[in-house]
Amino acid sequence: MTDERRPLVMTTDADLLDDVLGAAAAVGLAVDVTIEPGNCGPQWIRAPLVLVGSDLAPALAGSALRPRPGVLIVSRGGAAEKERIGAALDRAEDVVCLPAGEPLLLERLADVAEPPDSGRIVAILPGRGGAGASVLATAIALTAGAQGDAAWLVDLDPLGGGADAGLGAELVSGARWDDLGSIAGRLSSRALRAALPEVDGVAVLSCGRTDADPPPAAVRAVLAAARRSGGTVVVDLPRHPTAATVETLSAADELLLVVPAEVRAVLAARQLVSRLGLASAPLRIVVRRVPAGLPPHEVARGLDADLLGDYGDEPAVRVALLNGEASSLIRHTDLGALCSLVLNGSVSWAEAS
């Protein structure tokens, strides 16, 4: 991080400074420190966040510094400090009283280290068992990685055999859901990505070899951290409804339902849409063509949803899956072309609502 992106801390209170420096270190930030509000004009303008100790609140109120957003007064509590803070309240967005306010302080510092949500979450849902949703999810993530995105593949189907195995990476070191435990709260996207296996530019968080569903709080934390990377987060959902599925659907920007071009598959997908309460969602249908199957537009019409695209079974894709050759899934295949369409031309939930 460059000096221009360092928060500015104003305080002469050594104990308060220790608290703030500890919080900054926890999110991987360096800070600039001053004890003279009147002599920090360039830093006051440039810093992404200014933390003013309550001990210097009167000096801030009497300084010539112009009001700006992103100023917090940090206090260690006490009635006397409240009186000192009063004169500077018009210069600050909020007052953070430690130790109770430590979560807010960490959140604001973390927003500097990693800006708030800027990425995109694409959820892939199978209309029936064996629909091919995991293959599509993997291919979309690989396509995003090939396009230079910070690509993620998050596997939420504990009965699917593991997304790592689908990429030929089951022996690659790195964390799986089983290793993350009951994580919650705010995670560093950089630290999370560094902990995961990576295949062809895709960070892969795979279910382990148990049948346990990832906890919803952990799913929420992981998706938020991955989104903050600014890239594309592809989530491979199970067909059976879970708390993790509900958590993902509330966070997703786009939802794709993969349905083979068969009458029975359409009927099964309709049941799933009803059970998950997706009838009014801006759902997009991806049809996997089968020999003598229904026309793709008929599949979409049977589900009363928009058709995004279709693809067929390709020998090159089957060979790539058998051999664990990840990049071959999207190299000169119809599946790869469909993934490019998903990434570059699909409609987001926000746009459709």
C-alpha positions in Angstrom: 0.0 0.0 0.0 1.4 3.4 -0.9 1.7 6.2 1.7 -1.2 8.0 0.0 -3.6 5.2 1.1 -2.5 5.2 4.7 -5.1 6.2 7.4 -4.0 9.2 9.4 -4.1 8.8 13.2 -4.0 11.9 15.5 -3.4 11.4 19.1 -0.9 11.9 22.0 -2.5 9.2 24.1 0.0 6.2 24.0 -2.6 3.7 25.2 -5.1 4.8 22.6 -2.4 4.8 19.9 -1.6 1.2 20.8 -5.3 0.2 20.4 -5.5 1.8 17.0 -2.2 0.4 15.8 -3.3 -3.1 16.9 -6.5 -2.8 15.0 -4.7 -1.5 11.9 -2.2 -4.4 12.1 -5.1 -6.9 12.4 -6.3 -5.9 8.9 -2.8 -5.5 7.4 -2.6 -1.7 7.3 0.2 0.8 8.0 -0.8 4.2 9.3 0.6 7.7 9.6 0.6 9.3 13.1 0.7 13.0 14.0 0.3 14.8 17.3 -0.2 18.2 15.7 -3.5 18.6 13.9 -2.5 22.0 12.6 0.6 20.7 10.8 -0.9 17.8 8.7 -2.7 19.6 5.9 -1.5 17.3 3.0 -2.2 14.2 5.0 -5.6 15.4 6.1 -6.6 15.8 2.5 -5.0 12.7 1.2 -5.7 10.0 3.8 -8.6 7.6 3.1 -9.6 7.6 6.7 -8.7 10.0 9.7 -8.8 8.7 13.3 -8.7 11.5 15.8 -8.1 10.6 19.4 -10.5 12.3 21.9 -7.4 13.9 23.5 -6.9 16.0 20.3 -10.6 16.6 19.7 -10.4 20.2 21.0 -7.3 20.9 18.9 -9.1 19.6 15.8 -12.1 21.8 16.5 -9.9 24.9 16.8 -7.7 24.1 13.8 -7.9 25.6 10.3 -8.4 22.1 8.7 -11.4 22.1 6.4 -14.2 19.6 7.0 -13.9 16.3 5.1 -15.6 12.9 5.0 -14.1 9.9 6.6 -13.2 11.3 10.0 -13.8 9.3 13.2 -13.1 10.3 16.7 -11.7 7.5 18.8 -12.3 7.5 22.5 -11.5 5.1 25.4 -14.7 6.1 27.1 -15.4 8.2 30.2 -17.5 11.3 30.9 -14.6 13.7 30.7 -13.8 12.5 27.2 -17.4 13.0 26.1 -17.1 16.7 27.1 -13.9 17.1 25.1 -15.3 15.4 22.1 -18.4 17.7 22.0 -16.6 20.6 20.3 -15.3 18.4 17.4 -18.5 16.5 16.6 -19.2 18.7 13.6 -15.9 17.6 12.1 -16.5 13.8 12.4 -18.8 11.2 11.0 -19.0 9.2 14.2 -17.4 8.5 17.6 -15.9 5.1 18.3 -15.7 4.3 22.0 -13.2 1.5 22.7 -13.3 -1.3 23.6 -17.0 -1.7 22.7 -16.5 0.0 19.3 -13.6 -2.1 18.2 -15.7 -4.0 15.6 -16.7 -0.7 13.9 -13.0 0.5 14.0 -11.9 -2.8 12.4 -14.6 -2.5 9.8 -13.6 1.0 8.7 -9.9 0.1 8.6 -10.7 -3.0 6.6 -12.6 -0.9 4.1 -9.4 1.0 3.5 -7.3 -2.2 3.1 -9.9 -3.8 0.9 -12.7 -1.6 -0.5 -16.3 -2.6 -0.1 -18.0 -5.0 -2.4 -17.1 -4.6 -6.1 -17.1 -8.1 -7.5 -19.8 -10.2 -9.0 -21.4 -13.4 -7.7 -22.8 -15.9 -10.2 -24.7 -18.8 -8.7 -25.2 -22.0 -10.7 -28.1 -24.3 -9.8 -28.8 -27.8 -11.3 -32.4 -28.3 -12.4 -32.0 -32.0 -11.7 -29.4 -34.5 -10.7 -26.6 -34.9 -13.3 -27.7 -31.7 -15.1 -24.1 -30.5 -15.6 -24.2 -27.5 -13.3 -20.8 -28.3 -11.7 -19.2 -28.5 -15.1 -20.7 -25.2 -16.2 -19.7 -23.5 -12.9 -16.1 -24.7 -13.3 -16.0 -23.6 -16.9 -17.3 -20.1 -16.1 -14.7 -19.7 -13.3 -11.9 -20.8 -15.7 -13.2 -18.4 -18.4 -13.2 -15.5 -15.9 -9.6 -16.4 -14.9 -8.5 -16.6 -18.5 -10.0 -13.1 -19.0 -7.8 -11.8 -16.2 -10.4 -11.6 -13.4 -9.8 -12.5 -9.8 -11.7 -15.7 -10.3 -13.2 -17.9 -7.6 -15.0 -21.2 -7.6 -16.9 -21.8 -4.4 -18.3 -25.4 -4.1 -21.4 -25.8 -1.8 -22.4 -29.3 -2.8 -20.9 -31.7 -0.2 -22.3 -34.7 -2.3 -20.7 -33.6 -5.5 -17.3 -35.2 -5.1 -15.4 -31.8 -4.7 -14.8 -29.0 -7.1 -11.0 -29.6 -6.7 -11.4 -33.1 -8.2 -13.3 -31.7 -11.1 -10.2 -29.5 -11.8 -7.7 -32.3 -11.3 -6.5 -30.6 -8.1 -7.7 -32.9 -5.4 -4.1 -33.4 -4.3 -3.1 -29.7 -4.4 -2.4 -28.3 -1.0 -4.7 -25.6 0.4 -7.8 -25.1 2.5 -11.2 -26.8 1.9 -14.4 -26.1 3.7 -13.5 -28.7 6.4 -10.4 -26.6 7.2 -12.2 -23.3 7.7 -14.2 -24.4 10.6 -16.9 -22.1 11.9 -15.4 -18.9 10.5 -17.6 -15.8 10.5 -17.4 -12.0 10.3 -15.1 -10.2 8.0 -12.3 -12.0 6.2 -9.4 -10.7 4.3 -9.9 -11.6 0.6 -6.1 -11.6 0.1 -5.5 -14.0 3.0 -8.4 -16.2 2.0 -7.2 -16.5 -1.6 -3.7 -17.2 -0.4 -5.0 -20.1 1.7 -6.9 -21.8 -1.2 -5.7 -24.1 -4.0 -5.4 -22.3 -7.3 -5.9 -23.8 -10.7 -5.4 -21.7 -13.9 -6.0 -18.4 -12.1 -9.1 -19.7 -10.2 -9.1 -19.9 -6.4 -11.0 -23.0 -5.5 -12.9 -23.6 -2.2 -14.1 -27.1 -2.4 -16.2 -29.2 -0.1 -14.2 -31.8 1.7 -14.8 -35.6 1.7 -17.6 -35.4 4.3 -21.3 -34.8 3.7 -21.5 -31.7 6.0 -23.0 -28.6 4.5 -20.8 -25.4 4.9 -22.3 -23.3 7.7 -24.3 -20.3 6.4 -22.3 -17.7 8.5 -19.1 -19.1 7.0 -20.6 -18.9 3.5 -21.6 -15.3 4.1 -18.1 -14.4 5.2 -16.4 -16.2 2.3 -18.7 -14.7 -0.4 -18.2 -11.2 1.0 -14.4 -11.6 1.1 -14.3 -13.0 -2.4 -16.5 -10.3 -3.8 -14.2 -7.6 -2.3 -11.5 -8.9 -4.6 -13.3 -7.2 -7.5 -13.5 -10.4 -9.6 -16.0 -13.1 -10.5 -17.2 -15.5 -7.8 -18.9 -18.6 -9.2 -20.9 -20.7 -6.7 -21.7 -24.3 -7.4 -25.0 -24.9 -5.6 -26.4 -28.3 -4.6 -29.8 -29.3 -5.8 -31.1 -30.0 -2.3 -32.2 -26.8 -0.4 -29.7 -25.9 2.4 -29.1 -22.9 4.6 -25.9 -22.2 2.5 -28.0 -22.1 -0.6 -30.4 -19.6 0.9 -27.4 -17.5 2.0 -26.0 -17.6 -1.5 -29.2 -16.7 -3.2 -29.5 -13.6 -1.1 -26.0 -12.5 -2.1 -25.9 -13.5 -5.7 -26.0 -11.0 -8.6 -27.0 -13.6 -11.1 -28.7 -17.0 -10.9 -28.4 -19.6 -13.7 -30.5 -22.8 -13.7 -29.0 -25.6 -15.8 -31.6 -27.9 -17.3 -31.1 -30.8 -19.7 -33.5 -30.7 -22.7 -35.8 -33.4 -21.4 -39.4 -33.3 -20.2 -38.6 -35.0 -16.9 -35.8 -32.5 -16.3 -38.1 -29.6 -16.9 -40.6 -31.0 -14.4 -37.9 -31.6 -11.8 -36.6 -28.0 -12.3 -40.1 -26.6 -11.8 -40.4 -28.4 -8.5 -37.0 -27.0 -7.4 -37.9 -23.4 -8.5 -41.1 -23.7 -6.4 -39.4 -25.2 -3.4 -36.7 -22.5 -3.3 -39.2 -19.7 -3.9 -37.6 -18.6 -7.2 -40.7 -18.1 -9.2 -40.4 -14.3 -9.1 -36.6 -14.2 -9.3 -34.8 -13.0 -12.4 -33.7 -16.5 -13.2 -31.9 -17.4 -16.4 -32.0 -20.8 -18.0 -29.0 -22.6 -19.5 -30.1 -25.7 -21.5 -27.8 -28.7 -22.0 -28.8 -30.2 -25.3 -29.4 -34.0 -25.5 -30.1 -36.2 -28.5 -33.7 -35.9 -29.6 -34.3 -33.5 -26.8 -36.6 -30.5 -26.5 -35.8 -27.2 -28.3 -34.0 -24.9 -25.8 -36.7 -22.2 -26.1 -39.3 -24.8 -25.1 -37.4 -25.7 -22.0 -37.2 -22.0 -21.0 -40.9 -21.5 -21.7 -41.8 -24.5 -19.6 -40.0 -22.8 -16.7 -41.4 -19.4 -17.5 -37.9 -17.9 -17.5 -35.5 -16.3 -19.9 -33.1 -18.5 -21.9 -29.5 -17.4 -21.7 -28.0 -20.0 -23.9 -27.5 -23.7 -24.6 -24.6 -26.1 -25.2 -24.2 -29.8 -26.0 -22.1 -32.7 -24.9 -18.7 -32.4 -26.5 -15.9 -35.0 -26.8 -13.3 -32.4 -25.9 -15.1 -31.6 -22.7 -15.5 -35.3 -21.7 -11.8 -35.9 -22.2 -10.9 -32.9 -20.2 -13.1 -34.0 -17.3 -11.7 -37.5 -17.4 -8.1 -36.3 -17.5 -8.5 -33.4 -15.1 -7.3 -30.9 -17.8 -9.0 -27.7 -16.6 -8.0 -25.4 -19.4 -9.3 -27.8 -22.1 -12.9 -27.4 -20.8 -13.1 -23.9 -22.4 -10.5 -24.1 -25.2 -12.4 -24.0 -28.6 -15.5 -25.5 -27.2 -19.2 -24.5 -27.3 -19.1 -24.6 -23.5 -16.3 -22.0 -23.5 -18.3 -19.8 -25.9 -21.4 -20.0 -23.6 -19.2 -19.0 -20.6 -18.0 -15.9 -22.4 -21.7 -15.0 -23.0 -22.5 -15.5 -19.3 -19.6 -13.2 -18.2 -20.1 -10.6 -20.9 -23.8 -10.4 -21.6 -26.0 -11.8 -18.8 -28.5 -9.7 -16.8 -27.8 -9.0 -13.1 -30.5 -9.4 -10.4 -30.3 -5.7 -9.7 -30.9 -4.8 -13.3 -33.8 -7.1 -13.7 -35.6 -6.1 -10.6 
